[in-house]
Amino acid sequence: MAEVELYEQLRTVEIIWLDARFSCSTWMDIEEAKKITLAETQTRGTILCEDEGSITLYMNINKSDNDVAHCVTIPKGCIKSIKDI
């Protein structure tokens, strides 16, 4: 199978997931700190690989060198939805 055909079989998706949130780098009242919530995050990319615990997307690919860039690995326990785009 030619490389171009392989790339065309990959799945491009939008994932909505919950990410950790960094609050601030200064002192904060304990009650205010308790109000910090997870960040609902939207990520779009092409699935590079997937296993039981996570899914890895890439946003850019250099087909001539077979390199990818801007990869993110998302824990499946944090995923709210996955939609094909």
Buried (B, 14 or more C-beta within 10 A) or exposed (E): EEEEEEEEEEEEBBBBBBBEEEEEEEEEEEEEEEEEEEEEBEBEBBBBEBEEEBBBBBBEBEEEEEEBEEEBEBEBEBBEEBEEE
